[in-house]
């Protein structure tokens, strides 16, 4: 994630301030998007402190592109993200740093959960390709 020049590993969790600075999106906008996009769910710890996983950062980038560059409404952007399969992003990346038991193979109760992690480097390109495909289909549908 070349957007961040903070010396952290690409897979590191980031605070809302770090995401805001790295992507140039105000923190209040990020908090609003969390309310509007059910797909965007950063970890929240005691005191309400937010920690964005790499997959959350990818989601924020996609939302920003759709809303601020492509001109989608918030509902339209969420529909595009859902239809592109963006809700399948691995939300558990980076949880181990906060001691979350789900990252160790279990849910909150400790029950085993099987999930195949996605490669960090494959997510952005894959998401962009899916979004472009959906955009093309929408353009063809509008023309008819």
Secondary structure, 3 states (H helix, E strand, C coil): CCCCCCCCCCCCCEEHHHHHHHHCCCHHHHHHHHHHCCCCCCEECHHHCEEECHHHHHHHHHHHHHHHHCCCCHHHHHHHHHHCCHHHCCCCCCHHHHCCHHHHCECCCCCECCCCCCCHHHHHHHHHHHHHHHHHHHHHHHHC
